[in-house]
Amino acid sequence: MGSTGSPNNHALVFGATGIQGWAVTNQLLKGYPSSDSFDKVTALANRPPSENLLWPSSEKLQIVSGINLLNEDGQEALEKQMKEKVPGIETVTHVFFFAYIFKEDPSEEISVNVELLKRAITAAENLSKHLKFVLLPTGTKAYGVQCLADFPFADKLPLSEDLPRIPEPWQSQNFYYNQTDWLESQSSGKQWTWCEVRPDVVVGFVPNNNVYCLAQTLATYLSCYREVEGEGAEVQFPGNEKSWKILSNDSSQDVIARFCIHAVLHPEACGQGKAFNVADNSQPSSWSEKWPVICEFFGLKGVGPPSGGSGPRPPTYLSDHLEQWKKIEKKHSLATGRVGNERSLGGFDYFIMTMFDFDRHLDLSKEIKAWNQGGKAEEIDTKTAWWTTFERFREAKIIP
């Protein structure tokens, strides 16, 4: 609850229907860490959300779509629109910023995503005099995992938040640094503070189609595979022999969400621009451990890749069996539009399951220490992380 003379806590979630934004909103509405931690939750979504949001019913929630952070009329027009469309905007205390726009050109990606952040946080500052905390998600690109063969910290494992910024030319192509530099400058001398969370691959549900949702790709692929090949069929890992064995840490959306909420409620321990790796378990795991568990949910047997090669790529298999998938949708009255379009035919699965063929596991000591200052560190296993996510896709009628 807020202090005397100030409003009670009001969370403003930008990008509320993305993988992480959905989960933060979900946990807030479920009353994490307690039912009186937040009195109001405003979920901002660029696109109108689908009907199957799966959020618990709550009087605390207001969903707002159609606010364009990059409107051509500038900051003043944005703030006018937010004031009109977001009841109680003047009481916002905590901002969770999950908005992101992909651009292939790094300089464009930096420009647009820094501008998104600037406009959102400036608006929150100007419209509410009660802002306490801003939470920014980044990720393991901060450690250069996107450099692939040139991964700069292969000899610095597990990856810790104290590592320096990645070398050039990669450093100048990473918008994370521009965003955190801006927050550092903008928050100086203010009543609010901020932190950065760094998950690796996020395991989670999304209500809207999302090109970066590996779990949705695998859920639709393995559902189709089960229907076509039959229960008990073997499914070869889509990556290669090298990526099959590498070590990493999955980051399930629920664990990320709960840590994000914990962080904003503990500014003394988690503010001042601190960065935190966030993952499910301090013990890293390999695809050789995870793949059989993932496939088991669908009644399939997950096995390794063929010698010297890879198993079927999920988007390719789905494209080749599009007619069968449409029959599955009709048979089980599923939501349409999740397979056979540009959002389902991207290369994200290939990047994660094939190109990431090097160890990149995380040091979670800072996360665990932060948890322990307000309770017990949360850890979950592979089965809980992935099966919970698949159950949500099933409940939302995205898979049978």
PLY file of the C-alpha trace (Angstrom):
ply
format ascii 1.0
element vertex 400
property float x
property float y
property float z
element edge 399
property int vertex1
property int vertex2
end_header
0.00 0.00 0.00
1.15 3.56 -0.54
2.29 5.84 2.25
-0.04 8.33 3.92
-0.87 11.23 1.66
0.02 9.40 -1.58
-2.08 7.13 -3.78
-1.95 3.39 -3.35
0.13 1.45 -5.83
-0.97 1.67 -9.46
0.93 -0.43 -12.02
1.17 0.78 -15.61
2.21 -2.07 -17.92
3.39 -1.14 -21.42
3.27 -4.08 -23.85
0.83 -5.96 -21.63
-0.05 -8.70 -24.11
3.53 -9.70 -24.90
5.18 -12.69 -23.24
6.55 -10.81 -20.24
3.93 -8.07 -20.04
1.11 -10.64 -20.02
2.75 -12.50 -17.15
3.38 -9.41 -15.02
-0.24 -8.35 -15.47
-1.39 -11.88 -14.64
0.65 -12.02 -11.43
-0.49 -8.55 -10.35
-4.14 -9.56 -10.83
-3.56 -12.79 -8.92
-2.41 -10.67 -5.99
1.31 -11.30 -6.01
2.92 -10.88 -3.55
-0.25 -10.00 -1.62
-3.76 -8.91 -2.51
-3.14 -5.34 -1.32
0.23 -4.83 -3.03
-1.43 -2.99 -5.94
-4.83 -1.33 -6.05
-4.92 -0.67 -9.78
-3.41 -2.30 -12.86
-3.48 -0.57 -16.24
-2.60 -2.87 -19.12
-1.58 -1.03 -22.29
-1.60 -3.02 -25.52
-0.68 -1.81 -28.99
-3.14 -4.21 -30.63
-6.61 -4.92 -29.21
-6.18 -8.07 -27.12
-7.84 -11.35 -28.00
-10.78 -12.66 -26.00
-8.73 -15.47 -24.44
-6.48 -13.36 -22.25
-6.73 -15.88 -19.38
-6.27 -13.12 -16.80
-8.32 -13.50 -13.62
-11.35 -11.25 -13.39
-10.49 -8.23 -11.27
-11.90 -4.79 -10.56
-8.29 -3.59 -10.39
-7.78 -4.07 -14.14
-8.29 -1.61 -16.95
-7.20 -2.55 -20.47
-6.32 0.27 -22.86
-5.36 -0.18 -26.51
-4.73 2.21 -29.36
-2.20 4.52 -27.71
0.59 5.16 -30.20
3.76 6.05 -28.32
5.34 7.21 -31.57
2.49 9.42 -32.76
3.62 12.10 -35.19
2.23 14.92 -33.05
4.84 14.44 -30.35
5.08 14.17 -26.58
2.38 16.67 -25.69
-0.18 14.92 -27.89
0.78 11.55 -26.41
0.27 12.82 -22.88
-3.08 14.34 -23.82
-4.17 10.98 -25.28
-2.99 9.04 -22.23
-4.78 11.44 -19.90
-7.99 10.94 -21.87
-7.76 7.16 -22.27
-6.22 6.05 -18.96
-8.45 6.80 -15.97
-6.33 7.48 -12.91
-3.11 8.04 -14.87
-2.19 10.67 -12.27
-1.93 7.93 -9.61
0.60 5.69 -11.41
3.39 4.57 -9.08
5.16 1.74 -10.93
5.90 1.35 -14.65
6.70 -2.00 -16.26
8.03 -1.27 -19.73
7.72 -4.20 -22.18
7.17 -2.30 -25.44
9.53 -3.21 -28.29
9.72 -2.70 -32.05
12.02 -4.86 -34.18
14.08 -3.19 -36.87
16.58 -5.07 -39.01
18.94 -2.12 -39.16
20.64 -1.70 -35.74
20.72 2.09 -35.88
16.99 2.18 -36.62
16.31 -0.34 -33.85
18.22 1.82 -31.39
16.47 5.00 -32.47
12.93 3.65 -32.35
13.27 1.72 -29.09
14.98 4.54 -27.22
12.24 6.87 -28.43
9.56 4.42 -27.23
11.09 4.38 -23.77
11.67 8.14 -23.62
8.10 8.95 -24.56
6.55 6.39 -22.23
8.57 7.29 -19.14
8.45 11.04 -19.77
4.66 10.77 -20.04
4.45 8.76 -16.82
6.63 11.34 -15.04
4.65 14.31 -16.31
1.21 12.81 -15.70
1.84 11.30 -12.27
3.72 12.97 -9.45
3.78 9.66 -7.57
6.08 7.61 -9.81
8.36 5.39 -7.71
9.92 2.77 -9.97
10.51 1.90 -13.63
11.34 -1.67 -14.62
13.10 -2.35 -17.93
13.62 -5.84 -19.40
16.70 -6.47 -21.47
18.26 -9.91 -21.86
21.35 -11.92 -22.66
22.12 -9.79 -25.71
23.78 -7.68 -23.02
26.37 -10.48 -22.92
26.69 -10.75 -26.69
24.88 -14.05 -27.32
23.81 -12.59 -30.68
27.49 -12.54 -31.69
27.30 -16.34 -32.09
30.79 -17.54 -33.12
32.22 -14.28 -31.76
30.50 -14.64 -28.37
32.84 -12.52 -26.22
32.40 -14.16 -22.81
32.84 -17.87 -23.54
35.62 -17.94 -20.95
33.62 -15.94 -18.37
30.88 -18.44 -17.52
28.53 -18.35 -15.75
27.58 -14.93 -17.10
27.37 -12.32 -14.36
25.88 -8.84 -14.34
29.30 -7.41 -13.47
30.78 -8.23 -16.87
31.73 -5.20 -18.99
29.75 -4.14 -22.03
30.37 -6.22 -25.11
33.12 -5.06 -27.50
32.67 -3.14 -30.74
31.24 -3.33 -33.31
28.52 -5.17 -31.37
28.26 -2.64 -28.56
27.12 0.19 -30.81
24.44 -2.07 -32.32
22.74 -2.94 -29.02
19.85 -0.69 -28.03
19.87 -2.00 -24.44
22.80 0.25 -23.61
21.12 3.34 -25.05
17.97 2.62 -23.05
19.78 2.05 -19.76
21.99 5.11 -20.29
18.87 7.22 -20.83
17.17 5.85 -17.71
20.32 6.50 -15.68
20.38 10.11 -16.82
16.63 10.70 -16.62
16.27 9.30 -13.10
19.14 11.33 -11.66
17.93 13.44 -8.75
14.34 12.19 -9.11
12.08 10.51 -6.55
11.86 7.40 -8.73
14.42 4.71 -9.41
14.75 1.82 -11.84
16.29 -1.56 -12.56
16.96 -3.91 -15.46
16.11 -7.62 -15.66
17.99 -10.00 -17.97
16.25 -13.27 -18.80
17.54 -15.64 -21.46
14.99 -17.57 -23.56
11.56 -16.73 -22.15
9.21 -19.70 -21.79
5.66 -18.42 -21.83
2.16 -17.96 -23.19
0.93 -15.09 -25.36
-2.73 -14.40 -26.21
-1.84 -12.68 -29.49
0.39 -14.22 -32.14
4.04 -13.46 -31.38
7.06 -14.22 -33.55
9.34 -14.38 -30.47
7.30 -16.98 -28.61
9.25 -20.25 -28.92
6.68 -22.06 -26.77
3.87 -21.24 -29.22
5.96 -22.48 -32.14
6.69 -25.76 -30.36
3.13 -26.13 -29.06
1.57 -25.87 -32.51
4.30 -27.98 -34.12
4.12 -30.82 -31.62
0.31 -30.78 -31.60
0.35 -31.14 -35.38
3.10 -33.79 -35.23
1.05 -35.85 -32.77
-2.02 -35.67 -35.02
-0.09 -36.61 -38.18
2.46 -39.11 -36.86
0.44 -40.58 -33.99
0.81 -40.91 -30.24
4.19 -42.21 -29.10
6.00 -41.15 -32.28
9.63 -40.10 -31.95
10.40 -36.43 -32.58
13.98 -35.55 -33.43
15.35 -32.38 -31.88
15.19 -29.52 -34.45
18.72 -28.36 -33.66
22.07 -30.05 -34.17
24.32 -32.29 -32.10
26.23 -29.32 -30.72
23.21 -27.26 -29.67
21.64 -30.43 -28.19
24.29 -30.46 -25.46
24.96 -26.81 -24.63
24.09 -25.38 -21.20
21.72 -22.48 -20.61
18.99 -21.33 -18.21
15.36 -21.06 -19.26
13.41 -18.10 -17.91
9.72 -18.86 -17.46
7.36 -15.91 -17.68
5.94 -16.51 -14.18
9.33 -16.42 -12.48
10.32 -13.30 -14.44
7.01 -11.63 -13.57
7.22 -12.37 -9.87
10.80 -11.14 -9.71
9.87 -7.95 -11.59
7.09 -7.23 -9.08
9.37 -8.11 -6.17
12.02 -5.74 -7.54
9.76 -2.71 -7.92
8.47 -3.19 -4.37
12.03 -3.30 -2.97
13.72 -0.18 -4.37
16.43 -0.13 -1.70
17.71 -3.55 -2.75
16.78 -3.53 -6.42
16.79 0.09 -7.60
19.58 2.49 -8.61
19.86 0.94 -12.06
20.90 -2.50 -10.87
20.80 -5.35 -13.39
19.55 -8.84 -12.50
19.84 -12.10 -14.39
16.50 -13.88 -13.99
15.97 -17.58 -14.67
14.09 -20.62 -13.42
16.88 -22.51 -11.77
20.46 -21.83 -10.73
21.41 -25.19 -12.26
21.72 -24.84 -16.05
20.26 -27.50 -18.33
20.64 -28.74 -21.90
18.16 -29.46 -24.67
19.03 -33.13 -24.21
17.34 -32.85 -20.80
14.49 -30.53 -21.83
13.39 -31.90 -25.21
12.04 -35.25 -23.93
10.09 -33.42 -21.19
8.61 -30.96 -23.70
7.56 -33.72 -26.11
6.06 -35.84 -23.32
3.28 -33.26 -22.83
2.02 -34.10 -26.33
2.31 -37.87 -25.93
5.46 -37.96 -28.04
9.00 -39.22 -27.48
11.64 -36.52 -27.82
14.97 -37.80 -29.12
18.24 -36.23 -30.22
19.06 -34.95 -33.71
20.22 -37.37 -36.40
23.98 -37.83 -36.64
25.48 -34.94 -38.57
22.11 -33.26 -39.10
18.96 -31.80 -37.54
15.39 -32.89 -36.97
12.48 -31.23 -38.82
12.22 -27.47 -38.40
8.88 -26.65 -36.75
7.80 -23.87 -39.17
8.72 -26.02 -42.18
6.80 -29.02 -40.85
3.76 -26.85 -40.11
3.93 -25.27 -43.56
4.12 -28.73 -45.16
1.11 -29.88 -43.13
-0.96 -26.69 -43.24
-4.08 -28.46 -44.48
-3.85 -30.98 -41.63
-3.48 -28.11 -39.17
-6.58 -26.40 -40.53
-8.47 -29.65 -39.98
-7.15 -29.75 -36.40
-8.36 -26.18 -35.85
-11.81 -27.08 -37.14
-12.01 -30.40 -35.27
-11.15 -28.83 -31.91
-12.70 -25.35 -32.49
-9.32 -23.68 -32.10
-8.37 -20.04 -32.56
-7.18 -19.42 -36.11
-4.23 -17.42 -37.43
-1.48 -19.00 -35.34
-0.01 -21.09 -38.19
0.80 -20.37 -41.82
1.50 -16.63 -41.66
4.56 -14.40 -41.38
4.43 -14.42 -37.58
4.60 -18.22 -37.48
7.16 -18.68 -40.26
10.02 -16.65 -38.76
13.45 -17.94 -37.86
13.37 -17.48 -34.09
13.25 -21.23 -33.37
16.28 -21.81 -35.64
18.21 -19.06 -33.90
17.51 -20.46 -30.42
17.71 -24.19 -31.10
20.45 -24.37 -33.75
22.56 -21.20 -33.94
22.91 -20.93 -30.17
25.38 -23.82 -30.06
27.57 -22.57 -27.20
27.25 -22.57 -23.40
25.73 -19.33 -22.11
24.48 -20.17 -18.60
23.84 -17.45 -16.05
25.08 -16.56 -12.60
21.92 -16.11 -10.51
23.56 -15.08 -7.24
22.32 -11.47 -7.45
18.76 -12.60 -8.20
18.80 -15.09 -5.32
20.20 -12.48 -2.92
17.48 -9.99 -3.93
14.77 -12.63 -3.48
16.08 -13.59 -0.07
15.84 -10.02 1.19
12.07 -10.21 0.81
11.32 -13.90 1.10
12.51 -17.09 -0.52
14.13 -17.39 -3.93
11.81 -18.98 -6.48
13.01 -21.89 -8.60
11.00 -24.20 -10.86
11.91 -27.19 -13.01
11.65 -27.76 -16.76
8.38 -29.68 -16.56
6.63 -26.98 -14.52
7.85 -24.17 -16.78
6.97 -25.72 -20.13
3.87 -27.71 -19.17
2.28 -24.71 -17.43
2.81 -22.74 -20.64
1.35 -25.48 -22.85
-1.69 -25.77 -20.57
-2.32 -22.05 -21.08
-2.19 -22.42 -24.86
-4.64 -25.30 -24.51
-6.98 -23.29 -22.28
-6.88 -20.42 -24.78
-7.89 -22.85 -27.55
-4.67 -22.28 -29.49
-3.74 -25.98 -29.36
-6.00 -29.04 -28.84
0 1
1 2
2 3
3 4
4 5
5 6
6 7
7 8
8 9
9 10
10 11
11 12
12 13
13 14
14 15
15 16
16 17
17 18
18 19
19 20
20 21
21 22
22 23
23 24
24 25
25 26
26 27
27 28
28 29
29 30
30 31
31 32
32 33
33 34
34 35
35 36
36 37
37 38
38 39
39 40
40 41
41 42
42 43
43 44
44 45
45 46
46 47
47 48
48 49
49 50
50 51
51 52
52 53
53 54
54 55
55 56
56 57
57 58
58 59
59 60
60 61
61 62
62 63
63 64
64 65
65 66
66 67
67 68
68 69
69 70
70 71
71 72
72 73
73 74
74 75
75 76
76 77
77 78
78 79
79 80
80 81
81 82
82 83
83 84
84 85
85 86
86 87
87 88
88 89
89 90
90 91
91 92
92 93
93 94
94 95
95 96
96 97
97 98
98 99
99 100
100 101
101 102
102 103
103 104
104 105
105 106
106 107
107 108
108 109
109 110
110 111
111 112
112 113
113 114
114 115
115 116
116 117
117 118
118 119
119 120
120 121
121 122
122 123
123 124
124 125
125 126
126 127
127 128
128 129
129 130
130 131
131 132
132 133
133 134
134 135
135 136
136 137
137 138
138 139
139 140
140 141
141 142
142 143
143 144
144 145
145 146
146 147
147 148
148 149
149 150
150 151
151 152
152 153
153 154
154 155
155 156
156 157
157 158
158 159
159 160
160 161
161 162
162 163
163 164
164 165
165 166
166 167
167 168
168 169
169 170
170 171
171 172
172 173
173 174
174 175
175 176
176 177
177 178
178 179
179 180
180 181
181 182
182 183
183 184
184 185
185 186
186 187
187 188
188 189
189 190
190 191
191 192
192 193
193 194
194 195
195 196
196 197
197 198
198 199
199 200
200 201
201 202
202 203
203 204
204 205
205 206
206 207
207 208
208 209
209 210
210 211
211 212
212 213
213 214
214 215
215 216
216 217
217 218
218 219
219 220
220 221
221 222
222 223
223 224
224 225
225 226
226 227
227 228
228 229
229 230
230 231
231 232
232 233
233 234
234 235
235 236
236 237
237 238
238 239
239 240
240 241
241 242
242 243
243 244
244 245
245 246
246 247
247 248
248 249
249 250
250 251
251 252
252 253
253 254
254 255
255 256
256 257
257 258
258 259
259 260
260 261
261 262
262 263
263 264
264 265
265 266
266 267
267 268
268 269
269 270
270 271
271 272
272 273
273 274
274 275
275 276
276 277
277 278
278 279
279 280
280 281
281 282
282 283
283 284
284 285
285 286
286 287
287 288
288 289
289 290
290 291
291 292
292 293
293 294
294 295
295 296
296 297
297 298
298 299
299 300
300 301
301 302
302 303
303 304
304 305
305 306
306 307
307 308
308 309
309 310
310 311
311 312
312 313
313 314
314 315
315 316
316 317
317 318
318 319
319 320
320 321
321 322
322 323
323 324
324 325
325 326
326 327
327 328
328 329
329 330
330 331
331 332
332 333
333 334
334 335
335 336
336 337
337 338
338 339
339 340
340 341
341 342
342 343
343 344
344 345
345 346
346 347
347 348
348 349
349 350
350 351
351 352
352 353
353 354
354 355
355 356
356 357
357 358
358 359
359 360
360 361
361 362
362 363
363 364
364 365
365 366
366 367
367 368
368 369
369 370
370 371
371 372
372 373
373 374
374 375
375 376
376 377
377 378
378 379
379 380
380 381
381 382
382 383
383 384
384 385
385 386
386 387
387 388
388 389
389 390
390 391
391 392
392 393
393 394
394 395
395 396
396 397
397 398
398 399
